[in-house]
Amino acid sequence: MRIRCRVAVLAASLGLFLLLYFLGGNGADEPPLREVPEDRDEFPASSAQREKISPAKQLRGDPPQQKKLRQNPKEPEITASRSSNQNPKLRLKTDKGRSGSKVVYPEDWMHLAVVACGNRLDETLTMVKSALLFSIKKIKFHIFTEEDLTEQFEKVLSQWPRSYSSKFQYSLYPITFSVGNAEEWKRLFKPCAAQRLFLPVILKDVDSLLYVDTDVLFLRPMDDIWRFLKNFNSTQLAAMAPEHEIPKIGWYSRFARHPFYGVTGVNSGVMLMNLTRIRSTVFKNSMISSGLSWEDLLHPLYQKYKNHITWGDQDLLNIIFHYNPECLYTFPCQWNYRPDHCMYGSNCKGAEEEGVSILHGNRGVYHDDKQPAFKVVYDAIREYPFGENLFQSLFFPLQNKFLDTVNTLCGRIPQVFLRQVEKTMKAVFEQKVIRHARPPSRQRR
């Protein structure tokens, strides 16, 4: 009897204990859960921020709710890769895609146009070569030339090594003028030079373009001047450098018989263009108050000023931007460095500080001894054999030949010509050699 009473008491005590346990809950067994933010893409608060969370915003969670939160499919899942030789690495997987997945973007091409007629074949090929030596992105060349030169361009360009030919494409175009007398346009200033005025009309599928004269050399990647397109404001549609830095000795400020841009005019040997904007803009002018489109403006503008212009198409561009100054972006003189910047004394501060970025050998200085500093650079790039070490076969010979020019007006400051070349070659060397060099393999223990 006593044993039965004791068993009954123990059973009643156990039942009472279990009843109190379930009624009281087990909140003390696990820490309370924090409130989950609605935006699950945000990172958790830092330790300093967590200390400021009010206790009133904390929830006393229960096991079923906690389990439900952890099973939410929108929550990031963290998995560990296991390896016997490495520490486990955490990899975050979300609904936006797994880490390590390769995203393929369309290739971003730069477009460069040049007009080559007469004896400009070698100059043009040397310019193209200089652009390819240093540029990073691929380039599409638009070469406008006479029929006699077409086959020669194809022959030379097809022989360039694969390591360079894979970096560019080219198209050859005949010399054409959509308005006016073609022969008259062709004889304007230098042979075929006026063709550049019609690029927005011909290259209708090209959005932006860099035009250069045949006597231009790139001393740094074309990518760098291409970035100026991002500096255009909402009204700017072209970029050129000033014709001169000092108005007192500038040609336009002293001799021009027609309107020109700004104080010294602009030089069109290096011209960056947003062709889409040019095609869609109505340009103010002195002939029709309502304005004219680019194509409709060219011929009447030439007819009005043809007896007053000296530098052909460049003068017409100066007249256009005189009446539309808000459309032009001007870049510094080191992006179109010419003999005028040094033959009367150094007057391009940007080149003195940073070096020449683009060399423009007008006045025929690549082919005579009037400005040997320009000729030395041209000969070095023209004679450089593709695939050879840039320092040994290009920079060092260039540096040595410059010693013979230090007594000339343009050669007395060699670093003006050499600084960007050396800097660019170092960057190319680091990209091709240092970054692609494989680390030495670890010895097995």
C-alpha positions in Angstrom: 0.0 0.0 0.0 2.8 2.4 0.9 4.7 1.5 -2.3 1.6 2.3 -4.4 1.2 5.7 -2.6 4.8 6.6 -3.3 4.5 5.7 -7.0 1.3 7.8 -7.3 3.0 10.8 -5.6 6.1 10.5 -8.0 3.8 10.2 -11.0 1.8 13.3 -9.9 5.0 15.2 -9.3 6.4 14.3 -12.7 3.1 15.3 -14.4 3.1 18.6 -12.6 6.7 19.3 -13.6 6.0 18.6 -17.3 2.8 20.8 -17.2 4.8 23.7 -15.7 7.6 23.2 -18.3 5.3 23.4 -21.3 3.2 26.3 -19.9 6.4 28.3 -19.1 8.0 27.7 -22.5 11.7 27.1 -23.2 12.7 30.7 -24.0 15.6 30.5 -21.6 17.1 27.6 -23.5 18.0 29.6 -26.6 18.9 33.3 -27.1 16.2 35.5 -28.5 16.1 36.1 -32.3 16.8 39.6 -33.7 14.3 41.2 -36.0 15.0 40.3 -39.6 15.3 43.4 -41.9 12.9 43.5 -44.9 15.7 44.1 -47.4 17.5 40.8 -47.5 20.2 42.0 -49.9 21.7 44.3 -47.2 24.6 43.0 -45.1 24.0 42.5 -41.3 24.7 45.4 -39.1 28.2 45.9 -37.8 29.1 45.2 -34.2 28.8 49.0 -33.4 25.4 49.2 -35.1 24.2 46.1 -33.3 24.8 47.7 -30.0 22.4 50.5 -30.8 19.5 48.2 -31.6 16.7 48.8 -29.1 15.6 45.7 -27.0 12.0 46.6 -27.9 12.8 45.6 -31.5 14.0 42.2 -30.6 11.7 39.2 -30.8 11.5 36.4 -28.4 11.5 33.6 -31.0 10.4 30.0 -30.6 12.0 27.0 -32.3 9.3 26.6 -35.0 9.7 30.2 -36.1 13.5 30.0 -36.1 13.4 26.9 -38.3 11.0 28.6 -40.7 13.4 31.6 -41.1 16.4 29.4 -41.9 14.5 27.5 -44.5 13.5 30.7 -46.4 14.7 30.1 -50.0 15.5 33.7 -50.5 18.1 33.6 -47.8 21.7 33.2 -49.0 23.1 29.8 -48.6 26.7 29.4 -47.6 28.5 26.3 -48.5 32.1 25.3 -47.8 34.4 23.7 -50.3 36.4 21.0 -48.7 39.9 20.2 -49.5 42.6 18.3 -47.6 45.3 20.8 -48.6 43.4 24.1 -48.1 41.3 25.8 -45.5 37.6 25.7 -46.2 36.5 28.7 -48.4 33.1 30.1 -48.0 31.2 30.8 -51.3 28.0 32.9 -51.3 25.2 31.7 -53.6 22.2 34.0 -54.2 19.3 34.1 -56.5 21.3 36.5 -58.7 23.7 33.8 -59.8 26.6 31.8 -58.4 30.0 33.2 -57.8 32.6 32.3 -60.4 30.1 32.4 -63.3 31.5 34.1 -66.3 29.6 37.1 -67.7 30.2 37.8 -71.4 30.0 41.4 -72.5 30.1 42.7 -76.1 33.5 43.8 -77.3 34.0 47.6 -77.1 35.7 48.7 -80.3 37.3 52.1 -80.9 36.9 53.6 -84.4 39.6 55.6 -86.2 39.4 57.2 -89.6 42.1 58.5 -91.9 42.1 59.9 -95.5 45.2 58.9 -97.6 45.8 60.1 -101.1 48.9 60.6 -103.2 52.1 59.6 -101.5 50.7 59.2 -98.1 50.8 55.3 -97.9 53.8 55.0 -95.7 52.7 57.8 -93.4 49.3 56.2 -92.9 50.7 52.7 -92.2 53.1 54.2 -89.7 50.2 56.0 -88.0 48.2 52.7 -87.9 51.2 50.9 -86.5 51.7 53.4 -83.7 48.0 53.1 -82.7 48.3 49.3 -82.5 51.6 49.2 -80.6 50.2 50.8 -77.5 46.4 50.6 -77.5 44.4 48.2 -75.3 41.0 47.9 -76.8 40.5 46.7 -80.4 40.4 49.3 -83.2 38.3 49.5 -86.3 40.2 51.5 -89.0 38.2 53.4 -91.6 40.6 54.2 -94.4 39.5 56.5 -97.2 41.8 56.3 -100.2 42.2 56.3 -103.9 41.8 53.2 -106.0 45.5 53.0 -106.8 46.4 52.7 -103.1 43.7 50.1 -102.1 45.6 47.1 -103.2 48.8 48.3 -101.5 47.0 48.8 -98.2 45.5 45.3 -98.4 48.9 43.8 -99.2 50.8 45.4 -96.3 48.0 45.0 -93.6 47.5 41.3 -94.5 51.2 40.6 -93.8 51.3 41.9 -90.2 51.7 39.2 -87.6 48.7 37.6 -85.9 49.6 39.1 -82.5 48.7 42.5 -84.0 46.3 41.7 -86.8 43.9 40.2 -84.2 43.7 43.6 -82.5 42.1 45.4 -85.4 39.8 45.4 -88.4 39.9 47.7 -91.3 37.6 48.9 -94.1 38.7 50.7 -97.3 36.5 53.3 -98.8 36.6 55.3 -102.1 36.9 59.1 -102.0 33.3 60.4 -102.3 31.5 63.7 -101.7 27.8 63.7 -101.3 27.2 67.3 -102.2 28.8 69.9 -104.5 31.5 69.4 -107.1 33.6 66.3 -106.2 36.7 67.6 -108.1 36.5 70.9 -106.3 36.2 69.3 -102.9 39.1 67.0 -103.8 41.4 69.9 -104.6 40.5 71.8 -101.4 43.8 72.4 -99.5 45.6 69.0 -99.7 44.4 66.1 -101.9 41.3 64.5 -100.5 41.6 66.3 -97.1 38.0 67.6 -97.3 36.7 63.9 -97.1 36.8 64.2 -93.3 33.9 66.7 -93.5 31.6 63.9 -94.9 32.4 61.2 -92.4 29.1 61.7 -90.5 27.2 61.3 -93.8 29.1 58.2 -95.0 29.6 56.3 -91.7 26.0 56.2 -90.7 26.4 53.1 -88.6 29.2 54.5 -86.5 28.4 56.3 -83.3 31.7 57.9 -82.4 35.0 58.2 -84.2 38.5 59.6 -83.9 39.8 61.3 -87.1 43.5 61.9 -87.6 45.7 63.1 -90.4 48.2 60.7 -91.9 51.1 62.5 -90.3 49.9 61.7 -86.7 51.7 59.3 -84.3 50.3 57.9 -81.1 52.8 57.9 -78.2 50.3 56.5 -75.7 47.2 54.3 -76.0 44.4 55.6 -78.2 42.1 54.5 -75.4 43.2 57.6 -73.4 42.0 60.1 -76.0 38.9 58.0 -76.6 37.9 58.6 -72.9 37.4 62.3 -73.7 34.0 61.3 -75.2 32.8 60.8 -71.6 33.8 64.4 -70.8 31.4 65.8 -73.4 28.4 67.7 -71.9 24.9 67.5 -73.4 25.7 69.9 -76.3 29.2 69.0 -77.2 29.7 66.7 -80.3 33.3 67.1 -81.3 36.7 67.8 -79.7 39.9 69.5 -81.1 43.0 71.2 -79.7 43.7 74.9 -80.2 45.6 75.9 -83.2 48.0 77.8 -81.0 48.6 78.6 -77.4 49.7 82.2 -77.8 47.4 84.6 -79.7 50.2 87.0 -80.6 51.9 84.4 -82.8 48.9 82.3 -83.8 47.9 82.2 -87.5 44.2 82.7 -87.2 44.5 85.6 -84.7 46.8 87.4 -87.1 45.9 86.4 -90.7 42.4 84.8 -90.9 39.9 86.6 -93.2 36.9 84.6 -91.9 35.3 83.7 -88.5 37.1 81.1 -86.4 36.6 79.4 -83.1 37.7 81.1 -79.9 40.9 83.2 -79.7 43.3 81.2 -81.7 41.1 78.8 -83.7 41.4 75.0 -83.6 43.5 72.5 -85.5 41.6 69.6 -87.1 44.5 67.2 -87.5 43.2 65.3 -84.5 39.4 65.4 -84.2 37.2 63.3 -81.9 33.6 63.1 -83.0 30.2 61.9 -81.8 28.8 61.2 -85.2 25.3 60.5 -83.9 25.0 63.9 -82.3 26.4 65.6 -85.4 23.8 64.0 -87.6 21.0 65.0 -85.4 22.0 68.7 -84.7 20.8 71.8 -86.5 23.8 74.2 -86.8 23.5 78.0 -86.5 25.2 79.9 -89.4 25.3 83.3 -91.0 23.2 82.3 -94.0 19.9 80.8 -92.8 18.4 81.9 -89.5 16.6 78.6 -89.0 19.8 76.6 -89.1 21.0 73.7 -91.2 21.9 70.1 -90.8 25.6 69.1 -91.1 25.2 67.8 -94.7 23.1 70.7 -95.9 25.5 73.2 -94.4 28.8 72.1 -96.0 28.3 73.2 -99.6 26.7 76.6 -99.1 29.3 77.3 -96.4 32.1 76.5 -98.8 30.5 78.6 -101.6 30.4 81.6 -99.3 33.9 81.5 -97.9 35.9 79.7 -100.7 37.8 82.9 -101.6 38.6 83.7 -98.0 39.9 80.4 -96.6 43.5 79.2 -96.7 43.5 75.8 -94.8 40.6 74.3 -96.6 38.4 72.0 -94.5 40.0 73.1 -91.2 38.9 76.7 -91.9 35.3 75.5 -92.6 35.3 73.6 -89.3 36.5 76.8 -87.5 33.6 78.8 -89.1 31.1 76.1 -88.1 32.2 76.1 -84.4 32.5 79.9 -84.4 28.8 80.0 -84.7 28.2 76.9 -82.5 30.9 77.2 -79.7 28.7 75.2 -77.3 29.2 72.1 -79.6 33.0 71.9 -79.2 35.1 70.4 -76.5 38.8 71.5 -76.5 41.5 69.2 -75.3 45.0 70.2 -74.3 47.9 70.8 -76.7 49.8 67.6 -75.9 47.1 65.7 -77.7 47.9 67.4 -81.0 51.6 68.5 -80.6 53.0 70.2 -83.7 56.2 72.0 -84.6 54.5 75.3 -83.8 54.6 74.3 -80.1 58.4 74.2 -80.1 60.0 75.9 -83.1 59.2 79.4 -81.7 60.1 78.4 -78.2 58.3 75.8 -76.0 54.7 77.0 -75.6 52.8 73.8 -74.7 52.8 73.6 -70.9 50.9 70.3 -70.9 53.6 68.6 -73.0 56.3 70.0 -70.7 54.6 68.5 -67.6 53.2 65.2 -69.0 55.0 64.6 -72.3 53.5 64.5 -75.8 50.5 62.2 -76.1 49.9 62.5 -79.9 52.6 63.8 -82.2 51.4 65.7 -85.3 54.2 66.1 -87.9 52.7 68.7 -90.2 54.8 70.9 -92.4 56.4 67.7 -93.8 58.8 67.5 -90.9 58.9 63.6 -91.0 60.6 63.8 -94.4 63.2 66.7 -94.1 65.7 67.9 -91.6 64.0 71.1 -90.5 62.8 69.5 -87.2 64.9 66.4 -86.6 63.2 65.6 -83.3 59.9 64.8 -85.1 61.7 62.8 -87.8 63.6 60.7 -85.2 60.3 59.6 -83.6 58.7 58.8 -87.0 61.7 56.8 -88.2 61.9 54.8 -84.9 58.3 53.7 -85.2 58.4 53.0 -88.9 61.5 50.9 -88.6 60.4 48.9 -85.5 60.0 45.2 -86.4 56.8 43.8 -85.0 57.2 41.4 -82.2 60.6 42.6 -81.0 61.2 43.9 -77.5 59.8 47.5 -77.3 62.6 48.8 -75.1 65.5 47.2 -77.0 64.2 47.8 -80.5 62.2 51.0 -80.2 62.8 53.1 -77.0 66.6 52.7 -76.7 67.3 53.5 -80.4 64.9 56.4 -80.1 66.6 57.7 -77.0 70.1 57.4 -78.6 69.1 59.2 -81.8 67.6 62.0 -79.8 71.1 62.9 -78.6 71.7 64.3 -82.1 68.7 66.7 -81.8 69.4 68.3 -78.4 70.9 71.4 -80.1 67.7 72.0 -82.1 64.7 74.1 -81.0 62.3 71.2 -80.7 64.9 68.6 -79.5 66.4 70.6 -76.6 63.9 69.1 -74.1 64.0 65.3 -75.0 61.6 64.4 -72.2 58.8 66.2 -73.9 58.9 63.6 -76.7 60.1 60.6 -74.6 58.2 60.7 -71.3 54.9 59.3 -72.6 56.6 56.7 -74.8 58.6 55.4 -71.8 55.6 55.4 -69.6 53.5 53.6 -72.1 56.1 50.9 -72.8 56.4 50.2 -69.1 52.7 49.7 -68.9 52.8 47.3 -71.9 55.7 45.4 -70.4 53.9 45.0 -67.1 50.7 43.8 -68.8 52.4 41.3 -71.1 55.2 40.0 -68.9 54.7 40.7 -65.2 50.9 40.1 -64.9 51.0 37.0 -67.1 54.1 35.5 -65.5 53.2 32.2 -63.8 54.3 32.0 -60.1 56.9 29.3 -59.4 55.4 26.0 -58.5 55.5 24.9 -54.9 57.7 22.0 -54.0 55.8 19.1 -52.6 56.7 18.1 -49.1 
